[in-house]
Amino acid sequence: MSERKQREFERREMDILQAALMLLTHEHWEKITVAQIACQADIGKGTVYKHFPSKEAIYARLVLDDSEQLLQQLQQRAQQFDDPIELFRDLLWFSFRWCGKKQVPASLQIAIRQRSFRERLPEIQQQQIQQIEHQFFALIASHAEQGMKQGIFVKHPVEQLFTGLHATFDGAMMMIRNQDYLHSPSAAGISMNEEVFIAQMVEFMLSAMTGVSSDVRPTPHRDTAPG
């Protein structure tokens, strides 16, 4: 393939991904069809299949690209902290902000980790997803183990800790997407906006790691908004 054709191929592939992202802002991901993505990208349906074998493969590419960018950001931010608690507080805040500003739905990010979804993906994408999950785990595990050695965090198997943090984060992200829930009075009669909700989730997760209840911070302790 010539250099010009390679550039055209890559540009068309980006057009397909952008078209899928645009549709995801208006339609549930399960209801979107390859034909709709092709129409949005102003190309033929057959052209889409030259780049991706299925709409699931398109979704996987979107999630993988986003996850790789997030991982790089977290790895860089982690180098700025010596205190494990402040490190995890920053990483959690940043992750919530990052995922909250992205077009990829939380439900899709969760679905892509399910076996039934992955089995429909090309083997190379299955391997890529597994690899980036291992990288996220390595990042969390290394700093969690450091906090445990310092006596700051309760000693837990890191696999158990990672699973618990992941499950709490996923559940919180699904609740954040439900804006009617966040802005309506709770059972205790307290109106909760997104900022307060994220603060409570971050401190809840830190409490699970330290074994000590901590004060809820309604705003980030530093600028954690994605650049």
C-alpha positions as CSV (number, residue, x, y, z in Angstrom):
1,M,0.0,0.0,0.0
2,S,1.4,3.4,-1.0
3,E,1.9,6.1,1.6
4,R,-1.0,8.1,0.1
5,K,-3.4,5.2,0.3
6,Q,-2.3,4.4,3.8
7,R,-3.1,7.9,4.9
8,E,-6.5,7.7,3.2
9,F,-7.1,4.3,4.9
10,E,-6.3,5.8,8.3
11,R,-8.4,8.9,7.7
12,R,-11.4,6.8,6.7
13,E,-10.9,4.7,9.8
14,M,-11.0,7.8,12.0
15,D,-14.1,8.9,10.2
16,I,-15.8,5.6,11.1
17,L,-14.8,6.0,14.8
18,Q,-16.0,9.6,14.9
19,A,-19.2,8.6,13.3
20,A,-19.8,5.9,15.9
21,L,-19.0,8.4,18.7
22,M,-21.5,10.9,17.3
23,L,-24.2,8.2,17.2
24,L,-23.4,7.2,20.8
25,T,-24.4,10.6,22.0
26,H,-28.0,10.1,20.8
27,E,-28.5,6.3,20.7
28,H,-27.9,3.4,23.0
29,W,-24.9,1.5,21.7
30,E,-26.7,-1.8,21.4
31,K,-29.3,-0.3,19.0
32,I,-26.8,1.2,16.6
33,T,-26.1,-0.7,13.4
34,V,-23.2,-0.8,11.0
35,A,-25.4,0.7,8.4
36,Q,-26.1,3.7,10.6
37,I,-22.4,4.2,11.3
38,A,-21.7,4.0,7.5
39,C,-24.4,6.6,6.8
40,Q,-23.1,8.9,9.5
41,A,-19.5,8.6,8.0
42,D,-20.9,9.1,4.5
43,I,-19.4,5.9,3.2
44,G,-20.7,2.5,2.1
45,K,-21.4,-0.3,4.6
46,G,-18.9,-2.5,2.8
47,T,-16.2,0.1,3.4
48,V,-16.8,-0.1,7.2
49,Y,-16.2,-3.9,7.0
50,K,-12.9,-3.3,5.3
51,H,-11.8,-1.6,8.5
52,F,-13.7,-3.4,11.3
53,P,-15.3,-6.9,11.2
54,S,-18.2,-5.7,13.4
55,K,-19.7,-2.8,15.3
56,E,-18.4,-4.5,18.5
57,A,-14.8,-4.1,17.1
58,I,-15.5,-0.4,16.5
59,Y,-16.6,0.0,20.1
60,A,-13.6,-1.9,21.3
61,R,-11.3,0.4,19.4
62,L,-13.0,3.4,20.9
63,V,-12.7,2.1,24.5
64,L,-9.1,0.9,23.9
65,D,-8.0,4.3,22.5
66,D,-9.6,6.1,25.5
67,S,-8.2,3.7,28.0
68,E,-4.7,4.0,26.7
69,Q,-4.9,7.8,27.0
70,L,-6.3,7.6,30.5
71,L,-3.6,5.2,31.6
72,Q,-0.8,7.5,30.3
73,Q,-2.4,10.4,32.2
74,L,-2.6,8.4,35.4
75,Q,1.0,7.1,35.1
76,Q,2.2,10.7,34.8
77,R,0.1,12.0,37.7
78,A,1.2,9.2,40.0
79,Q,4.8,10.4,39.7
80,Q,3.8,13.7,41.4
81,F,2.9,12.2,44.8
82,D,4.8,10.6,47.7
83,D,1.7,10.3,50.0
84,P,-0.3,7.2,48.9
85,I,-3.6,8.7,50.1
86,E,-3.2,11.9,48.1
87,L,-2.0,9.9,45.1
88,F,-5.1,7.7,45.1
89,R,-7.4,10.7,45.8
90,D,-5.9,12.4,42.8
91,L,-6.1,9.4,40.5
92,L,-9.7,8.7,41.5
93,W,-10.8,12.2,41.0
94,F,-9.1,12.5,37.7
95,S,-10.6,9.1,36.5
96,F,-14.1,10.2,37.4
97,R,-13.6,13.5,35.6
98,W,-12.0,11.9,32.6
99,C,-14.8,9.3,32.1
100,G,-17.5,11.8,32.8
101,K,-16.3,14.1,30.0
102,K,-16.0,11.3,27.4
103,Q,-18.6,10.3,24.8
104,V,-18.1,6.6,25.3
105,P,-21.0,5.5,27.6
106,A,-20.2,3.9,30.9
107,S,-22.5,1.0,30.1
108,L,-20.3,0.3,27.0
109,Q,-17.1,0.5,29.0
110,I,-18.5,-2.0,31.4
111,A,-19.9,-4.3,28.7
112,I,-16.6,-4.6,26.9
113,R,-15.2,-6.5,29.9
114,Q,-17.9,-9.1,29.7
115,R,-17.0,-12.5,28.2
116,S,-20.0,-12.5,25.9
117,F,-18.9,-9.2,24.4
118,R,-15.2,-10.1,24.1
119,E,-15.9,-13.4,22.4
120,R,-17.3,-11.4,19.4
121,L,-14.0,-9.5,19.0
122,P,-11.0,-10.3,16.9
123,E,-8.3,-12.1,18.9
124,I,-5.9,-9.2,18.6
125,Q,-8.4,-6.9,20.3
126,Q,-9.1,-9.4,23.0
127,Q,-5.4,-9.5,23.7
128,Q,-5.1,-5.7,23.7
129,I,-7.9,-5.3,26.2
130,Q,-6.3,-7.9,28.5
131,Q,-2.9,-6.2,28.2
132,I,-4.2,-2.7,29.1
133,E,-6.2,-4.2,32.0
134,H,-2.9,-5.7,33.3
135,Q,-1.3,-2.3,33.0
136,F,-4.0,-0.6,35.0
137,F,-3.7,-3.4,37.6
138,A,0.1,-2.9,37.8
139,L,-0.3,0.8,38.4
140,I,-2.8,0.4,41.2
141,A,-1.1,-2.6,42.7
142,S,2.4,-1.0,42.9
143,H,1.1,2.1,44.8
144,A,-1.3,0.2,46.9
145,E,1.4,-2.2,48.1
146,Q,3.6,0.7,48.9
147,G,0.8,2.2,51.1
148,M,0.4,-1.2,52.8
149,K,4.1,-1.4,53.6
150,Q,4.0,2.0,55.1
151,G,1.0,1.0,57.3
152,I,-1.2,3.6,55.6
153,F,-3.5,1.1,53.8
154,V,-5.1,-2.0,55.3
155,K,-3.4,-5.1,54.0
156,H,-5.6,-6.8,51.4
157,P,-4.7,-9.0,48.5
158,V,-4.2,-6.5,45.7
159,E,-6.4,-8.5,43.3
160,Q,-9.3,-8.1,45.8
161,L,-8.6,-4.4,46.3
162,F,-8.4,-3.8,42.6
163,T,-11.7,-5.6,42.0
164,G,-13.4,-3.7,44.7
165,L,-12.2,-0.3,43.5
166,H,-13.1,-1.2,39.9
167,A,-16.6,-2.4,40.8
168,T,-17.3,0.8,42.9
169,F,-16.0,3.0,40.2
170,D,-18.2,1.3,37.5
171,G,-21.3,1.5,39.7
172,A,-20.6,5.2,40.5
173,M,-20.1,6.1,36.8
174,M,-23.4,4.5,35.9
175,M,-25.1,6.6,38.7
176,I,-23.4,9.7,37.4
177,R,-24.9,9.2,34.0
178,N,-28.3,9.2,35.6
179,Q,-28.5,12.9,36.2
180,D,-32.2,12.7,37.4
181,Y,-30.9,10.6,40.3
182,L,-28.1,12.9,41.2
183,H,-30.1,16.1,41.2
184,S,-33.2,14.9,43.0
185,P,-33.5,14.7,46.8
186,S,-32.1,11.6,48.4
187,A,-34.0,9.4,50.9
188,A,-32.5,11.6,53.6
189,G,-33.9,14.7,51.9
190,I,-30.5,15.9,50.8
191,S,-30.1,17.2,47.2
192,M,-26.8,15.8,45.7
193,N,-25.0,17.2,42.7
194,E,-22.3,15.5,40.8
195,E,-19.4,17.2,42.6
196,V,-20.6,16.0,46.0
197,F,-21.4,12.6,44.7
198,I,-17.9,12.1,43.3
199,A,-16.4,13.4,46.5
200,Q,-18.4,10.9,48.5
201,M,-17.4,8.0,46.2
202,V,-13.7,9.0,46.3
203,E,-13.7,9.2,50.1
204,F,-15.6,5.9,50.4
205,M,-13.1,4.1,48.3
206,L,-10.2,5.7,50.3
207,S,-11.9,4.6,53.5
208,A,-12.0,1.1,52.3
209,M,-8.3,1.2,51.6
210,T,-7.3,2.9,54.9
211,G,-9.9,1.4,57.2
212,V,-10.6,4.9,58.5
213,S,-13.5,7.1,57.7
214,S,-12.4,10.4,56.1
215,D,-14.1,13.7,55.6
216,V,-15.9,14.2,52.3
217,R,-14.4,16.9,50.2
218,P,-17.0,18.6,48.0
219,T,-14.4,19.8,45.6
220,P,-11.1,18.4,44.4
221,H,-8.0,19.2,46.4
222,R,-6.3,20.2,43.2
223,D,-7.1,20.7,39.6
224,T,-8.0,17.3,38.3
225,A,-9.9,18.2,35.2
226,P,-8.6,16.4,32.1
227,G,-6.6,18.6,29.8
